[in-house]
Amino acid sequence: MMIIDQIEYINEDFKEDLLERLRGNIFHLTTKRAFELIKENGFVYHNKNNKFALNTTSEKSFGRNRGWVCLFDLRKQSRAIIDETLMKYYLLRPSWFIRHEPEFTESNLSYLFVHPREYNRIIPNDTAKKVWLETKKYEHYVPKTECWYPSNMPLECVGKVLLVRIYENAPKHNPFLYAHHQLAVEKERAKNRG
């Protein structure tokens, strides 16, 4: 039976607490809305067919191009490697999962933890480097921590889900940050208008 935990961070520094909850696990990151669809369908689908929206690095993603589900492995990683990962892919709050409103920002994230009985099915990170060295064709991946499930991943492979809500008031106390916040609001509205 899958365990579902929830946590909210409201106007607080969430980074260390959230990171501590992720360490020691292999997980898939998505939105709460996408998780609801995953529950309905019974699968975490790969995105080789571009069925779902792509972020800036997904188009050339090593795993996506092979029909694999992208995961992160933080089981045995040092803090230095995790910090390096966060610089390449900020898995604590990816920018494309942030909703900007005039008075606040909000993210509703879902971390789907792979059940340990499935670990032997995971395609390890060094596979991407081996393919790159053999083919001389670079495809995007996050070194040392990204790994993959070799097809659509059945929901039964998920042992636990962590639903995370991050809410922050707009930074009105800082004119520079607030101006950037308002630009993000306008950009998001323009995108939603089509």
Beta strands, then each sheet from edge to edge (+ up, - down):
strand 1: 3-10
strand 2: 26-31
strand 3: 43-44
strand 4: 69-73
strand 5: 99-101
strand 6: 104-114
strand 7: 146-149
strand 8: 153-154
strand 9: 158-169
sheet 1: 1+ 9+ 6- 2+ 4- 7+
sheet 2: 1+ 9+ 6- 5+
sheet 3: 3+ 8-
end
